[in-house]
Amino acid sequence: MTDPQKNDPTTASETDDPGVAGDPGDPVGPVGPGDPGVPAVRPGLEEAVKGALRCLAEVLEIRLLSDDERARIASLETEAEVGGAAGGMFEFVNEGMREAMACEMAFAALTGPMLEDPPEPWTIMLDDDGQVIGEWLAESRREEVKRSGRAIFLSPDFVLYKDPKPKGKGRFVMPFMCVPLPGSDNDLTTCGMGTPSGLADEYIRDLMGSPGKEVATVVIGINTGSAPKVSSKA
C-alpha cells in the first residue's frame, strides 16, 4: 500500500516533529452519541460508510467526529495550507478535507492496504491555469507513463509532465474523492473522502489510539436527505 500521508507535500520538514499534532491539553478521549457536538447517526449509516470504504481498502476502525474535533482538524489543515508545500516554496490546498469538513457529518477512518486504485490521485500539481502538470500515480499506471517518456519521475510514485508547459508557479492539491454509498437509500450520499495532511493526520491518530504508521487515515464527509450538499469551493 502507498500510505496517503507519504504523498502529503506538507510533511517533509514541519511534520517530522512528533509534538506538532496538537496541544497537550487537547481532548482526545472517546466520544459518543450523548456528547455535545456529536450528531445523531441514522441506524445503518456507519455500516454504509464502512461498506463504501471497503471497495477501496480494508477498514480497521471508523469514528464519528464531534463538532470540537472537526473544528480542531479544520484549524490544523488551515495551518498546513498556510505553511505551503516543499518547505513553503509552493502553495498547498487540501480540497478533499475542505469538502469533507463542509458536510453534515464527518467520519474519521483507519484503513489498511489499498485493494483498488483510489478514485483520484492522492496529490496533484496544478499550474495557474488549472492544468495538471504533475500527479501521484497508482502502481497500475507507472509503467505505462514511464514507457511513454512524457513525464519526469520525482519519486517512484510522483511525476512532473513535460507537456503542457506550466504557467505560473504551480500549487499542490490533495483532491476531493467521490465514494458512492452502496445500497438503494438514495437520500444518503458520500460527499467525499479527504486525506488529512501531516498535522491533522497526527491529531486523528491520537483520537483513534495512536495506530502504527502502516495504517492510513482518511476522513469521509456525509450528507443525508435532511441537509443539502455543501461545497467549500469558492
Secondary structure, DSSP 8 states (H G I E B T S, - for coil): ---GGGG-TTTTTGGGSTT-SS-TT---S---TTSTT-----TTHHHHHHHHHHTTEEEEEEEE--HHHHHHHHHHHHHHHHH-BTTTTBEEE-HHHHHHHTSSEEEEEEEEEESS--SS-S-EEE-TT--EEEEE--HHHHHHHHHHT-EEEEETTEEEESSS---SS-EEE---B-----SS-TT-EEEEEE---HHHHHHHHHHTT---TTSEEEEEEEE-TTS-------
